[in-house]
Amino acid sequence: MANTLRFLNLALAVFSGAALIAGQGIADSSRAEDLLEELQRPDLPNWQRVEDALWGEWSKSGSAAMDLLLRRGRDAIDAEDYGAAIGHLTALVDHAPDFAEGYNSRALAYYRSGLYGPALADLARTLDLNPRHFGALTGLGTLLEETGQDAAALGAYRAAHAIHPHDPDLEDAVRRLEIVTSGRTL
């Protein structure tokens, strides 16, 4: 019970911080900044291309060795070898502690392993390094929703949707949780 309360308190603190800073500028690369701005355009029929390019920018650590660790970690996630993924991604964040995507990817590996506490801590670090990381905000929303924190999950999804207004999955998540948190039935 104490661990659950610590987890929920950390989740709420992470969400509160993320919601406050979701719209603020960060020290992204110039290209990532441009892509985030482009993602805000209401008339963006090719939003998937912009999203993919942004993920590509966020995946550049500046080091070929660190990029290799990220690739190996993601490949292990795809292969559902979460132990190997966590190993590669832990090496990555140990050697590149300011690389947000390393933490975000490791959060996914932890989450898929059922390790919600470490996943939440990595999402917090991702958002500390990159407050406009809509993927981390979406992951936070998913984690909060799965643990019954619907109002907090809705806030995380709304913050992600404010950054990435074209993602239909985020629109669906916001709509679904607005209904759930309002007391109406689906």
VENSULMO-V849005 format. One record per residue. N is the residue number from 0. SS is DSSP state (~ for helix, > for strand, _ for the rest). PSI is psi as a letter, one per 40 degrees, with the letter a starting at -180 (* if undefined). Layout:
BEGIN
N_SS_PSI + N_SS_PSI
END
This chain:
BEGIN
0___d + 1_~_d + 2_~_d + 3_~_d + 4_~_d + 5_~_d + 6_~_d + 7_~_d + 8_~_d + 9_~_d + 10_~_d + 11_~_d + 12_~_d + 13_~_d + 14_~_d + 15_~_d + 16_~_d + 17_~_d + 18_~_d + 19_~_d + 20_~_e + 21___d + 22___e + 23___i + 24___i + 25___i + 26___f + 27___i + 28___i + 29_~_d + 30_~_d + 31_~_d + 32_~_d + 33_~_d + 34_~_d + 35_~_d + 36_~_d + 37_~_d + 38_~_d + 39___e + 40___h + 41___d + 42___g + 43___g + 44___d + 45___f + 46_~_d + 47_~_d + 48_~_d + 49_~_d + 50_~_d + 51_~_d + 52_~_d + 53_~_d + 54_~_d + 55_~_d + 56_~_d + 57_~_d + 58___e + 59___h + 60___d + 61___e + 62___h + 63_~_d + 64_~_d + 65_~_d + 66_~_d + 67_~_d + 68_~_d + 69_~_d + 70_~_d + 71_~_d + 72_~_d + 73_~_d + 74_~_d + 75_~_d + 76_~_d + 77_~_d + 78___e + 79___f + 80___g + 81_~_d + 82_~_d + 83_~_d + 84_~_d + 85_~_d + 86_~_d + 87_~_d + 88_~_d + 89_~_d + 90_~_d + 91_~_d + 92_~_d + 93_~_d + 94_~_e + 95___g + 96___e + 97___e + 98___h + 99_~_d + 100_~_d + 101_~_d + 102_~_d + 103_~_d + 104_~_d + 105_~_d + 106_~_d + 107_~_d + 108_~_d + 109_~_d + 110_~_d + 111_~_e + 112___e + 113___e + 114___g + 115_~_d + 116_~_d + 117_~_d + 118_~_d + 119_~_d + 120_~_d + 121_~_d + 122_~_d + 123_~_d + 124_~_d + 125_~_d + 126_~_d + 127_~_d + 128_~_d + 129___g + 130___e + 131___f + 132___g + 133_~_d + 134_~_d + 135_~_d + 136_~_d + 137_~_d + 138_~_d + 139_~_d + 140_~_d + 141_~_d + 142_~_d + 143_~_d + 144_~_d + 145_~_d + 146___e + 147___e + 148___g + 149_~_d + 150_~_d + 151_~_d + 152_~_d + 153_~_d + 154_~_d + 155_~_d + 156_~_d + 157_~_d + 158_~_d + 159_~_d + 160_~_d + 161_~_d + 162_~_d + 163___g + 164___e + 165___e + 166___h + 167_~_d + 168_~_d + 169_~_d + 170_~_d + 171_~_d + 172_~_d + 173_~_d + 174_~_d + 175_~_d + 176_~_d + 177_~_d + 178_~_d + 179_~_d + 180_~_e + 181_~_e + 182___e + 183___i + 184___i + 185___*
END
